[in-house]
Amino acid sequence: MIDGQQRLALALDETGRHHPERIKTRAQRNAQGNGWVLDGEKSFVIDGIGAAALIVVARIDGGTDIGLFVVEAAQAGVTLQPTLLADSRNHARITFKAVEVADDMQLNATANTAQALDAALDRARICLAAEGLGIAREAFERTNAYLKERVQFDVPIGSFQALQHRMARLYTELEMLESCVRAALAAIDAGDPGLALLASLAKARASDLCEKVTNEAVQLHGGIGVTDEFDLGLIVKRARVLQHSLGDGVFHRDRYARLQGF
């Protein structure tokens, strides 16, 4: 993995929406008591196609505890099906049917696995929020430049006050998102105990703002904004998938409130 020869994928979500607690995939002891048998199905597995192995999240013996199991992608009982999303990136639907897993392929068996998984997911969510910030800022900058170039009624359309107000609101929200992302990244470096809160704050704002900025960018560009030949169309497609990856704004606002005791 370190030298890039192999890639692993995390098989986590099982529904159309991200929720690490809604896991139905089962890991039960085999008849010999020296391993596990996995049964279940995973959806929207990022980089699932072409992965050498999968880290599968499963319920232990159908109870409340979860386990992480390393499963070879080519192993008997594993079925991978490509899933085409708007951004054309690699996703897969994976089915596990009576898949045998040895004891030494269970990760983090003695610690709190749910907390370890959440800690890893929070770092990924922060990285996605940073990507979302980049996407939103790029869409904003391209739109700002277009408003200065596009002429209507013999003047640049950026001179219209109504459009200036829309861009000003987007600018202030972009600055707030950057502050959230910077705080979350700093929390990783500092080992801040409030990392989970900052991760959900950053991802919620990034998910919402990606949608808002790209919608405004398309409207302010007009018809050209939705053509495949124009880069903004590619930005919109990536933004839509990123918006929902590892939790959308609704999920993370709810998680933020729960972490705060509400």
Backbone as CSV, one residue per row, in Angstrom:
resi,resn,N_x,N_y,N_z,CA_x,CA_y,CA_z,C_x,C_y,C_z
1,MET,0.826,-1.213,0.000,0.000,0.000,0.000,0.857,1.258,0.000
2,ILE,1.932,1.248,0.806,2.742,2.449,0.966,3.427,2.852,-0.342
3,ASP,3.921,1.871,-1.105,4.607,2.218,-2.352,3.666,2.289,-3.548
4,GLY,2.359,2.169,-3.303,1.379,2.368,-4.366,1.109,1.167,-5.240
5,GLN,1.623,0.009,-4.880,1.420,-1.189,-5.694,0.015,-1.758,-5.544
6,GLN,-0.605,-1.539,-4.381,-1.951,-2.049,-4.140,-2.831,-0.954,-3.549
7,ARG,-4.130,-1.118,-3.733,-5.092,-0.162,-3.197,-6.172,-0.910,-2.429
8,LEU,-6.561,-0.399,-1.274,-7.670,-0.957,-0.508,-8.854,0.000,-0.567
9,ALA,-10.060,-0.526,-0.414,-11.263,0.301,-0.407,-12.081,-0.007,0.839
10,LEU,-12.725,1.013,1.384,-13.563,0.848,2.566,-14.992,0.538,2.142
11,ALA,-15.485,-0.651,2.512,-16.864,-1.057,2.212,-17.710,-0.756,3.441
12,LEU,-18.398,0.370,3.421,-19.098,0.867,4.607,-20.598,0.997,4.407
13,ASP,-21.016,1.910,3.549,-22.438,2.256,3.445,-23.242,1.173,2.731
14,GLU,-24.527,1.094,3.132,-25.391,0.048,2.575,-26.683,0.612,1.992
15,THR,-26.882,1.908,2.102,-28.084,2.543,1.565,-27.667,3.712,0.677
16,GLY,-28.653,4.433,0.172,-28.364,5.578,-0.681,-27.761,6.744,0.062
17,ARG,-27.860,6.733,1.398,-27.302,7.821,2.200,-26.267,7.288,3.172
18,HIS,-25.253,8.092,3.429,-24.178,7.708,4.338,-24.687,7.661,5.782
19,HIS,-24.466,6.540,6.448,-24.785,6.435,7.871,-24.050,5.231,8.452
20,PRO,-22.902,5.458,9.133,-22.089,4.345,9.629,-22.792,3.452,10.646
21,GLU,-23.871,3.933,11.246,-24.547,3.135,12.260,-25.595,2.195,11.666
22,ARG,-25.952,2.403,10.433,-26.978,1.571,9.793,-26.320,0.448,9.001
23,ILE,-25.700,-0.450,9.727,-24.974,-1.561,9.124,-25.736,-2.862,9.371
24,LYS,-26.032,-3.574,8.279,-26.722,-4.858,8.393,-25.837,-6.038,7.990
25,THR,-24.727,-5.766,7.337,-23.794,-6.845,6.986,-23.368,-7.564,8.261
26,ARG,-23.420,-8.900,8.237,-23.175,-9.698,9.443,-21.824,-10.402,9.365
27,ALA,-21.159,-10.459,10.514,-19.945,-11.267,10.669,-20.211,-12.260,11.795
28,GLN,-20.313,-13.529,11.434,-20.589,-14.567,12.424,-19.448,-15.575,12.475
29,ARG,-19.251,-16.145,13.667,-18.221,-17.150,13.840,-18.485,-18.363,12.947
30,ASN,-17.405,-18.906,12.356,-17.597,-20.108,11.546,-17.736,-21.337,12.437
31,ALA,-18.053,-22.464,11.826,-18.339,-23.686,12.593,-17.134,-24.149,13.401
32,GLN,-15.929,-23.853,12.924,-14.710,-24.288,13.609,-14.302,-23.334,14.734
33,GLY,-14.902,-22.142,14.742,-14.575,-21.169,15.773,-13.237,-20.491,15.601
34,ASN,-12.643,-20.588,14.417,-11.329,-19.978,14.184,-11.354,-18.927,13.081
35,GLY,-12.523,-18.403,12.804,-12.653,-17.396,11.763,-14.072,-16.863,11.710
36,TRP,-14.347,-16.113,10.620,-15.637,-15.440,10.481,-16.246,-15.746,9.125
37,VAL,-17.565,-15.572,9.057,-18.300,-15.684,7.793,-19.074,-14.384,7.603
38,LEU,-18.842,-13.710,6.460,-19.481,-12.426,6.181,-20.608,-12.593,5.168
39,ASP,-21.740,-11.915,5.466,-22.872,-11.873,4.540,-23.449,-10.465,4.540
40,GLY,-23.677,-9.921,3.345,-24.269,-8.597,3.266,-23.986,-7.928,1.938
41,GLU,-24.339,-6.658,1.847,-24.173,-5.897,0.602,-23.790,-4.469,0.919
42,LYS,-22.871,-3.906,0.137,-22.406,-2.533,0.327,-22.650,-1.714,-0.936
43,SER,-22.970,-0.438,-0.745,-23.263,0.448,-1.874,-22.261,1.593,-1.940
44,PHE,-22.047,2.108,-3.134,-21.228,3.302,-3.361,-19.858,3.192,-2.696
45,VAL,-19.196,2.060,-2.904,-17.857,1.863,-2.348,-16.855,2.636,-3.214
46,ILE,-16.235,3.656,-2.631,-15.310,4.507,-3.371,-14.055,3.711,-3.736
47,ASP,-13.671,3.745,-5.010,-12.503,3.026,-5.530,-12.622,1.518,-5.325
48,GLY,-13.847,1.007,-5.313,-14.042,-0.434,-5.112,-13.553,-1.277,-6.273
49,ILE,-13.742,-0.777,-7.497,-13.284,-1.527,-8.667,-11.770,-1.356,-8.810
50,GLY,-11.072,-2.473,-8.849,-9.617,-2.433,-8.968,-8.885,-2.498,-7.646
51,ALA,-9.621,-2.478,-6.542,-8.974,-2.592,-5.231,-8.495,-4.028,-5.020
52,ALA,-7.318,-4.169,-4.440,-6.789,-5.513,-4.157,-7.540,-6.172,-3.018
53,ALA,-7.982,-5.364,-2.066,-8.711,-5.897,-0.914,-9.686,-4.847,-0.405
54,LEU,-10.615,-5.280,0.411,-11.655,-4.411,0.950,-11.611,-4.455,2.472
55,ILE,-11.809,-3.303,3.104,-12.011,-3.256,4.546,-13.513,-3.183,4.759
56,VAL,-14.079,-4.278,5.263,-15.531,-4.420,5.347,-15.997,-4.129,6.783
57,VAL,-16.988,-3.254,6.893,-17.593,-2.949,8.189,-18.799,-3.866,8.364
58,ALA,-18.831,-4.627,9.461,-19.899,-5.611,9.664,-20.298,-5.670,11.138
59,ARG,-21.533,-6.098,11.371,-22.025,-6.325,12.731,-21.483,-7.663,13.244
60,ILE,-20.991,-7.661,14.462,-20.473,-8.882,15.064,-21.636,-9.730,15.588
61,ASP,-21.804,-10.910,15.008,-22.862,-11.845,15.440,-24.240,-11.192,15.485
62,GLY,-24.475,-10.219,14.590,-25.778,-9.561,14.509,-26.088,-8.636,15.661
63,GLY,-25.093,-8.343,16.530,-25.324,-7.483,17.689,-25.083,-6.015,17.384
64,THR,-24.785,-5.237,18.429,-24.570,-3.799,18.265,-23.124,-3.455,17.945
65,ASP,-22.187,-4.328,18.294,-20.768,-4.061,18.038,-20.448,-4.265,16.559
66,ILE,-19.493,-3.455,16.063,-19.069,-3.603,14.677,-17.626,-4.086,14.633
67,GLY,-17.267,-4.700,13.514,-15.900,-5.152,13.284,-15.433,-4.723,11.913
68,LEU,-14.121,-4.645,11.755,-13.511,-4.319,10.472,-12.731,-5.539,9.997
69,PHE,-13.031,-5.987,8.773,-12.434,-7.217,8.256,-11.795,-6.953,6.895
70,VAL,-10.574,-7.434,6.719,-9.889,-7.304,5.431,-10.241,-8.515,4.573
71,VAL,-10.834,-8.247,3.403,-11.290,-9.306,2.495,-10.659,-9.089,1.131
72,GLU,-10.032,-10.112,0.598,-9.478,-10.027,-0.752,-10.619,-9.845,-1.759
73,ALA,-10.428,-8.914,-2.705,-11.482,-8.620,-3.677,-11.803,-9.820,-4.557
74,ALA,-10.806,-10.688,-4.786,-11.007,-11.848,-5.659,-11.458,-13.086,-4.897
75,GLN,-11.750,-12.925,-3.634,-12.099,-14.073,-2.805,-13.463,-14.652,-3.184
76,ALA,-13.628,-15.953,-2.972,-14.903,-16.615,-3.271,-16.018,-15.990,-2.442
77,GLY,-17.152,-15.725,-3.101,-18.307,-15.147,-2.428,-18.399,-13.642,-2.526
78,VAL,-17.368,-12.991,-3.104,-17.356,-11.535,-3.263,-17.725,-11.187,-4.701
79,THR,-18.755,-10.363,-4.865,-19.200,-9.929,-6.193,-19.152,-8.414,-6.277
80,LEU,-18.420,-7.885,-7.257,-18.297,-6.441,-7.449,-19.017,-6.009,-8.718
81,GLN,-19.781,-4.928,-8.608,-20.496,-4.385,-9.763,-20.230,-2.882,-9.843
82,PRO,-19.716,-2.384,-10.982,-19.451,-0.943,-11.105,-20.740,-0.130,-10.958
83,THR,-20.623,1.029,-10.347,-21.744,1.954,-10.191,-21.356,3.281,-10.828
84,LEU,-22.117,3.717,-11.826,-21.808,4.947,-12.550,-22.484,6.135,-11.866
85,LEU,-21.677,7.082,-11.387,-22.195,8.304,-10.781,-21.910,9.495,-11.693
86,ALA,-22.454,10.652,-11.345,-22.385,11.815,-12.226,-20.960,12.255,-12.517
87,ASP,-20.050,12.085,-11.539,-18.684,12.564,-11.746,-17.786,11.541,-12.428
88,SER,-18.349,10.379,-12.798,-17.635,9.328,-13.539,-16.471,8.723,-12.764
89,ARG,-16.434,8.911,-11.450,-15.363,8.307,-10.659,-15.731,6.877,-10.277
90,ASN,-14.727,6.161,-9.785,-14.839,4.732,-9.516,-15.641,4.453,-8.243
91,HIS,-16.831,3.862,-8.397,-17.647,3.409,-7.273,-18.142,1.995,-7.579
92,ALA,-18.496,1.267,-6.538,-18.928,-0.119,-6.752,-20.017,-0.507,-5.754
93,ARG,-20.840,-1.446,-6.193,-21.765,-2.162,-5.308,-21.175,-3.550,-5.086
94,ILE,-21.040,-3.949,-3.837,-20.339,-5.203,-3.528,-21.227,-6.095,-2.663
95,THR,-21.309,-7.351,-3.066,-22.095,-8.342,-2.321,-21.157,-9.379,-1.708
96,PHE,-21.421,-9.717,-0.452,-20.652,-10.744,0.260,-21.604,-11.894,0.624
97,LYS,-21.284,-13.062,0.143,-22.141,-14.222,0.389,-21.301,-15.364,0.939
98,ALA,-21.460,-15.607,2.241,-20.725,-16.683,2.934,-19.224,-16.569,2.689
99,VAL,-18.679,-15.383,2.877,-17.258,-15.132,2.652,-16.472,-15.500,3.910
100,GLU,-15.521,-16.393,3.776,-14.709,-16.845,4.906,-13.560,-15.859,5.160
101,VAL,-13.413,-15.464,6.436,-12.358,-14.531,6.828,-11.642,-15.084,8.056
102,ALA,-10.315,-15.157,7.989,-9.536,-15.675,9.115,-9.502,-14.661,10.257
103,ASP,-9.218,-15.146,11.455,-9.175,-14.272,12.632,-8.169,-13.138,12.475
104,ASP,-7.015,-13.429,11.870,-5.987,-12.398,11.768,-6.304,-11.341,10.712
105,MET,-7.425,-11.489,10.023,-7.875,-10.473,9.066,-8.895,-9.516,9.689
106,GLN,-9.138,-9.636,10.988,-9.984,-8.672,11.684,-9.097,-7.576,12.246
107,LEU,-9.431,-6.319,11.937,-8.635,-5.181,12.382,-9.151,-4.645,13.712
108,ASN,-8.229,-4.158,14.543,-8.622,-3.430,15.757,-9.573,-4.236,16.622
109,ALA,-9.318,-5.534,16.755,-10.275,-6.422,17.421,-10.392,-6.166,18.911
110,THR,-9.394,-5.545,19.530,-9.423,-5.383,20.988,-9.786,-3.970,21.429
111,ALA,-9.858,-3.021,20.506,-10.160,-1.636,20.864,-11.602,-1.299,20.487
112,ASN,-11.981,-0.044,20.730,-13.317,0.404,20.356,-13.322,0.673,18.853
113,THR,-13.791,-0.291,18.107,-13.714,-0.221,16.643,-14.535,0.932,16.089
114,ALA,-15.717,1.170,16.663,-16.577,2.247,16.164,-15.882,3.600,16.287
115,GLN,-15.193,3.832,17.403,-14.477,5.099,17.587,-13.311,5.216,16.618
116,ALA,-12.585,4.111,16.416,-11.457,4.130,15.482,-11.929,4.427,14.068
117,LEU,-13.054,3.818,13.674,-13.620,4.058,12.345,-14.054,5.500,12.207
118,ASP,-14.726,6.030,13.220,-15.196,7.414,13.178,-14.031,8.389,13.059
119,ALA,-12.946,8.100,13.771,-11.766,8.977,13.706,-11.188,9.009,12.296
120,ALA,-11.142,7.849,11.650,-10.646,7.791,10.270,-11.601,8.513,9.322
121,LEU,-12.908,8.301,9.505,-13.896,8.950,8.646,-13.843,10.464,8.788
122,ASP,-13.620,10.960,10.015,-13.572,12.409,10.218,-12.418,13.031,9.442
123,ARG,-11.288,12.354,9.375,-10.171,12.877,8.594,-10.516,12.898,7.101
124,ALA,-11.218,11.867,6.646,-11.642,11.837,5.244,-12.680,12.922,4.970
125,ARG,-13.580,13.151,5.920,-14.602,14.200,5.745,-13.965,15.576,5.650
126,ILE,-12.937,15.801,6.448,-12.244,17.085,6.405,-11.541,17.262,5.055
127,CYS,-10.941,16.191,4.556,-10.298,16.261,3.233,-11.326,16.556,2.140
128,LEU,-12.503,15.940,2.237,-13.565,16.220,1.265,-14.044,17.667,1.390
129,ALA,-14.115,18.172,2.618,-14.516,19.571,2.818,-13.499,20.509,2.176
130,ALA,-12.211,20.163,2.283,-11.174,20.975,1.651,-11.315,20.940,0.127
131,GLU,-11.610,19.746,-0.412,-11.847,19.653,-1.855,-13.076,20.468,-2.245
132,GLY,-14.124,20.388,-1.415,-15.335,21.163,-1.676,-15.063,22.659,-1.690
133,LEU,-14.207,23.109,-0.774,-13.824,24.519,-0.760,-13.141,24.892,-2.068
134,GLY,-12.235,24.030,-2.536,-11.546,24.300,-3.800,-12.503,24.343,-4.978
135,ILE,-13.458,23.403,-4.997,-14.446,23.361,-6.070,-15.298,24.635,-6.066
136,ALA,-15.798,25.004,-4.884,-16.668,26.177,-4.774,-15.918,27.456,-5.144
137,ARG,-14.665,27.547,-4.689,-13.900,28.763,-4.990,-13.581,28.857,-6.489
138,GLU,-13.282,27.725,-7.112,-13.005,27.733,-8.556,-14.248,28.160,-9.345
139,ALA,-15.417,27.620,-8.960,-16.665,28.006,-9.625,-16.940,29.493,-9.425
140,PHE,-16.671,29.984,-8.221,-16.882,31.404,-7.919,-15.962,32.275,-8.770
141,GLU,-14.667,31.941,-8.818,-13.702,32.759,-9.554,-14.021,32.784,-11.046
142,ARG,-14.396,31.620,-11.583,-14.744,31.585,-13.015,-15.976,32.444,-13.293
143,THR,-16.940,32.390,-12.385,-18.169,33.169,-12.570,-17.883,34.655,-12.437
144,ASN,-17.046,35.014,-11.471,-16.691,36.417,-11.268,-16.007,36.978,-12.519
145,ALA,-15.113,36.178,-13.109,-14.436,36.622,-14.328,-15.420,36.766,-15.482
146,TYR,-16.372,35.840,-15.582,-17.360,35.871,-16.665,-18.240,37.118,-16.555
147,LEU,-18.619,37.494,-15.328,-19.474,38.671,-15.143,-18.771,39.953,-15.600
148,LYS,-17.448,39.939,-15.593,-16.695,41.124,-16.041,-16.487,41.130,-17.553
149,GLU,-16.670,39.954,-18.171,-16.430,39.837,-19.618,-17.712,39.891,-20.438
150,ARG,-18.782,39.313,-19.901,-20.050,39.201,-20.652,-20.733,40.569,-20.718
151,VAL,-20.987,41.017,-21.943,-21.583,42.346,-22.152,-23.035,42.203,-22.578
152,GLN,-23.906,42.964,-21.926,-25.320,43.022,-22.287,-25.794,44.458,-22.089
153,PHE,-26.591,44.968,-23.013,-27.032,46.363,-22.975,-25.822,47.308,-22.962
154,ASP,-24.756,46.888,-23.670,-23.533,47.678,-23.854,-22.695,47.853,-22.597
155,VAL,-22.952,47.044,-21.560,-22.136,47.119,-20.332,-21.880,45.696,-19.823
156,PRO,-20.791,45.477,-19.100,-20.568,44.157,-18.492,-21.698,43.842,-17.514
157,ILE,-22.181,42.611,-17.535,-23.308,42.279,-16.659,-22.901,42.337,-15.185
158,GLY,-21.602,42.307,-14.901,-21.143,42.443,-13.526,-21.396,43.821,-12.942
159,SER,-21.768,44.764,-13.786,-22.086,46.103,-13.285,-23.502,46.188,-12.729
160,PHE,-24.306,45.138,-12.951,-25.684,45.148,-12.441,-25.656,44.861,-10.932
161,GLN,-26.303,45.716,-10.174,-26.220,45.622,-8.719,-26.796,44.309,-8.185
162,ALA,-27.838,43.808,-8.805,-28.467,42.567,-8.334,-27.494,41.394,-8.416
163,LEU,-26.675,41.364,-9.492,-25.691,40.294,-9.626,-24.526,40.498,-8.670
164,GLN,-24.156,41.742,-8.424,-23.095,42.026,-7.462,-23.485,41.534,-6.067
165,HIS,-24.748,41.737,-5.691,-25.215,41.291,-4.366,-25.116,39.772,-4.247
166,ARG,-25.480,39.061,-5.292,-25.414,37.591,-5.258,-23.968,37.115,-5.095
167,MET,-23.058,37.741,-5.806,-21.657,37.351,-5.702,-21.080,37.715,-4.329
168,ALA,-21.502,38.844,-3.784,-21.001,39.258,-2.468,-21.422,38.270,-1.391
169,ARG,-22.649,37.776,-1.470,-23.116,36.787,-0.487,-22.309,35.492,-0.609
170,LEU,-22.049,35.066,-1.843,-21.251,33.854,-2.043,-19.836,34.042,-1.496
171,TYR,-19.269,35.220,-1.693,-17.905,35.478,-1.226,-17.813,35.344,0.294
172,THR,-18.769,35.924,1.001,-18.726,35.847,2.471,-18.877,34.397,2.947
173,GLU,-19.722,33.617,2.271,-19.893,32.220,2.669,-18.650,31.395,2.365
174,LEU,-17.970,31.710,1.270,-16.711,31.027,0.963,-15.655,31.308,2.032
175,GLU,-15.592,32.545,2.501,-14.625,32.883,3.548,-14.938,32.139,4.845
176,MET,-16.215,31.989,5.162,-16.588,31.247,6.370,-16.235,29.768,6.232
177,LEU,-16.466,29.210,5.040,-16.106,27.809,4.819,-14.600,27.620,4.939
178,GLU,-13.819,28.533,4.404,-12.366,28.407,4.517,-11.932,28.404,5.979
179,SER,-12.562,29.235,6.798,-12.239,29.255,8.226,-12.553,27.909,8.871
180,CYS,-13.683,27.316,8.498,-14.077,26.011,9.045,-13.089,24.921,8.642
181,VAL,-12.683,24.933,7.368,-11.748,23.916,6.873,-10.388,24.073,7.537
182,ARG,-9.910,25.316,7.655,-8.622,25.551,8.300,-8.646,25.086,9.760
183,ALA,-9.729,25.363,10.459,-9.839,24.952,11.858,-9.848,23.433,11.980
184,ALA,-10.539,22.759,11.068,-10.604,21.295,11.107,-9.245,20.673,10.802
185,LEU,-8.533,21.212,9.817,-7.199,20.702,9.484,-6.223,20.923,10.640
186,ALA,-6.322,22.084,11.286,-5.460,22.368,12.433,-5.766,21.412,13.584
187,ALA,-7.035,21.031,13.726,-7.429,20.111,14.796,-6.806,18.734,14.601
188,ILE,-6.642,18.305,13.337,-5.972,17.025,13.069,-4.533,17.085,13.572
189,ASP,-3.829,18.156,13.208,-2.427,18.297,13.607,-2.263,18.383,15.118
190,ALA,-3.227,19.036,15.779,-3.113,19.273,17.223,-3.679,18.140,18.063
191,GLY,-4.314,17.149,17.415,-4.969,16.094,18.183,-6.099,16.640,19.038
192,ASP,-6.805,17.623,18.538,-7.880,18.299,19.262,-9.016,17.328,19.570
193,PRO,-9.473,17.238,20.834,-10.599,16.355,21.160,-11.913,16.782,20.508
194,GLY,-11.959,18.014,20.024,-13.164,18.492,19.345,-13.141,18.258,17.850
195,LEU,-12.279,17.355,17.396,-12.117,17.106,15.961,-13.429,16.697,15.295
196,ALA,-14.201,15.832,15.939,-15.448,15.345,15.331,-16.414,16.498,15.059
197,LEU,-16.524,17.431,16.009,-17.398,18.590,15.819,-16.934,19.430,14.636
198,LEU,-15.628,19.690,14.579,-15.099,20.526,13.502,-15.215,19.838,12.148
199,ALA,-15.070,18.501,12.140,-15.216,17.759,10.885,-16.633,17.873,10.348
200,SER,-17.623,17.690,11.222,-19.017,17.791,10.780,-19.378,19.218,10.392
201,LEU,-18.848,20.193,11.120,-19.092,21.591,10.772,-18.557,21.901,9.377
202,ALA,-17.324,21.488,9.120,-16.705,21.766,7.820,-17.411,21.037,6.685
203,LYS,-17.729,19.750,6.899,-18.368,18.974,5.829,-19.785,19.455,5.566
204,ALA,-20.530,19.829,6.607,-21.892,20.339,6.409,-21.875,21.621,5.586
205,ARG,-20.996,22.537,5.935,-20.931,23.799,5.208,-20.421,23.581,3.783
206,ALA,-19.457,22.669,3.620,-18.932,22.397,2.280,-20.003,21.777,1.389
207,SER,-20.757,20.820,1.930,-21.815,20.175,1.137,-22.851,21.185,0.686
208,ASP,-23.288,22.034,1.617,-24.316,23.021,1.284,-23.802,24.071,0.309
209,LEU,-22.558,24.536,0.546,-22.049,25.621,-0.287,-21.667,25.138,-1.683
210,CYS,-21.212,23.885,-1.800,-20.934,23.337,-3.134,-22.180,23.408,-4.007
211,GLU,-23.311,23.034,-3.424,-24.566,23.090,-4.178,-24.943,24.528,-4.509
212,LYS,-24.845,25.405,-3.518,-25.286,26.786,-3.713,-24.421,27.520,-4.729
213,VAL,-23.099,27.396,-4.602,-22.207,28.125,-5.502,-22.321,27.611,-6.931
214,THR,-22.375,26.300,-7.104,-22.469,25.774,-8.470,-23.817,26.091,-9.106
215,ASN,-24.892,26.086,-8.319,-26.194,26.493,-8.856,-26.156,27.946,-9.330
216,GLU,-25.579,28.818,-8.512,-25.481,30.231,-8.878,-24.574,30.411,-10.105
217,ALA,-23.484,29.642,-10.144,-22.559,29.751,-11.271,-23.243,29.388,-12.580
218,VAL,-24.043,28.317,-12.550,-24.767,27.914,-13.758,-25.758,29.004,-14.173
219,GLN,-26.491,29.545,-13.207,-27.487,30.572,-13.534,-26.830,31.836,-14.084
220,LEU,-25.723,32.243,-13.470,-25.085,33.488,-13.891,-24.347,33.342,-15.223
221,HIS,-23.949,32.114,-15.557,-23.359,31.879,-16.876,-24.421,31.753,-17.967
222,GLY,-25.632,31.373,-17.573,-26.663,31.131,-18.568,-26.510,29.754,-19.200
223,GLY,-26.975,29.584,-20.425,-27.013,28.279,-21.080,-25.663,27.598,-21.193
224,ILE,-24.590,28.387,-21.348,-23.270,27.789,-21.508,-22.852,27.026,-20.251
225,GLY,-23.434,27.370,-19.112,-23.037,26.769,-17.840,-23.369,25.303,-17.683
226,VAL,-24.227,24.770,-18.538,-24.621,23.367,-18.403,-24.114,22.499,-19.550
227,THR,-23.233,23.030,-20.366,-22.722,22.242,-21.492,-21.510,21.420,-21.057
228,ASP,-21.379,20.216,-21.615,-20.233,19.358,-21.287,-18.923,19.956,-21.797
229,GLU,-18.996,20.785,-22.821,-17.780,21.369,-23.383,-17.194,22.447,-22.475
230,PHE,-17.992,22.939,-21.546,-17.568,24.010,-20.648,-17.205,23.398,-19.297
231,ASP,-16.059,23.767,-18.738,-15.552,23.121,-17.522,-16.500,23.225,-16.339
232,LEU,-17.326,24.239,-16.306,-18.242,24.397,-15.182,-19.169,23.191,-15.049
233,GLY,-19.554,22.586,-16.177,-20.398,21.401,-16.124,-19.717,20.253,-15.403
234,LEU,-18.405,20.092,-15.602,-17.643,19.058,-14.904,-17.566,19.368,-13.409
235,ILE,-17.386,20.637,-13.082,-17.316,21.051,-11.674,-18.623,20.755,-10.960
236,VAL,-19.740,21.034,-11.625,-21.057,20.775,-11.031,-21.233,19.288,-10.737
237,LYS,-20.827,18.435,-11.662,-21.009,16.988,-11.482,-20.185,16.467,-10.312
238,ARG,-18.934,16.912,-10.213,-18.112,16.484,-9.078,-18.694,17.020,-7.764
239,ALA,-19.176,18.251,-7.783,-19.738,18.852,-6.570,-20.954,18.078,-6.068
240,ARG,-21.769,17.573,-6.988,-22.980,16.852,-6.584,-22.631,15.553,-5.869
241,VAL,-21.607,14.850,-6.345,-21.210,13.593,-5.699,-20.509,13.886,-4.373
242,LEU,-19.607,14.861,-4.372,-18.905,15.216,-3.135,-19.880,15.658,-2.054
243,GLN,-20.921,16.337,-2.451,-21.933,16.834,-1.512,-22.477,15.711,-0.631
244,HIS,-22.640,14.517,-1.185,-23.237,13.405,-0.446,-22.208,12.420,0.101
245,SER,-20.969,12.478,-0.376,-19.961,11.520,0.057,-19.648,11.679,1.541
246,LEU,-19.687,10.567,2.277,-19.410,10.534,3.714,-20.276,11.508,4.507
247,GLY,-21.491,11.699,4.028,-22.471,12.493,4.769,-22.722,13.854,4.148
248,ASP,-23.999,14.151,3.878,-24.355,15.469,3.329,-24.588,16.461,4.473
249,GLY,-25.060,17.650,4.130,-25.284,18.673,5.143,-26.294,18.263,6.199
250,VAL,-27.347,17.568,5.800,-28.376,17.116,6.751,-27.768,16.148,7.765
251,PHE,-26.994,15.176,7.279,-26.370,14.194,8.169,-25.456,14.876,9.169
252,HIS,-24.622,15.804,8.689,-23.620,16.388,9.577,-24.200,17.444,10.514
253,ARG,-25.264,18.116,10.147,-25.915,19.015,11.104,-26.541,18.205,12.238
254,ASP,-27.149,17.075,11.880,-27.722,16.194,12.892,-26.621,15.625,13.798
255,ARG,-25.519,15.198,13.184,-24.401,14.644,13.974,-23.807,15.708,14.888
256,TYR,-23.655,16.923,14.400,-23.121,18.023,15.205,-24.014,18.241,16.426
257,ALA,-25.325,18.238,16.208,-26.248,18.448,17.326,-26.151,17.312,18.338
258,ARG,-26.046,16.068,17.853,-25.944,14.922,18.771,-24.653,14.985,19.571
259,LEU,-23.555,15.376,18.923,-22.287,15.487,19.632,-22.324,16.579,20.706
260,GLN,-23.198,17.545,20.508,-23.363,18.624,21.474,-24.390,18.295,22.560
261,GLY,-24.971,17.097,22.471,-25.894,16.661,23.504,-27.349,16.954,23.248
262,PHE,-27.657,17.350,22.004,-29.073,17.643,21.683,-29.770,16.418,21.114
